[in-house]
Amino acid sequence: MTAADARHSLSERTDRPKTHPAILALAWLIGRGMARERFAEATDANDVSKPRAPKAEPPGERAGDGNSDTS
């Protein structure tokens, strides 16, 4: 038996257990969720026209005379 014959006979084996349809459906749903997240991240990174939220400043940072707010 040659190596090619051995590979051919292994690929035709049917004694391998079948994958349960629920497992396949779950894997499909997880894959779709991951694809949606990746798409959302890519479109958010490319969307320049979207206004960004200003950086949050600590309380009292802009207290008129430059002194921090002590209240």
Secondary structure, DSSP 4 states (H G I P E B T S, - for coil): --HHHHHHHHHT---SPPPPHHHHHHHHHHHHHHHHHHHHHHHHHH--SSPPPPPP--TTTT-SSSPPP--
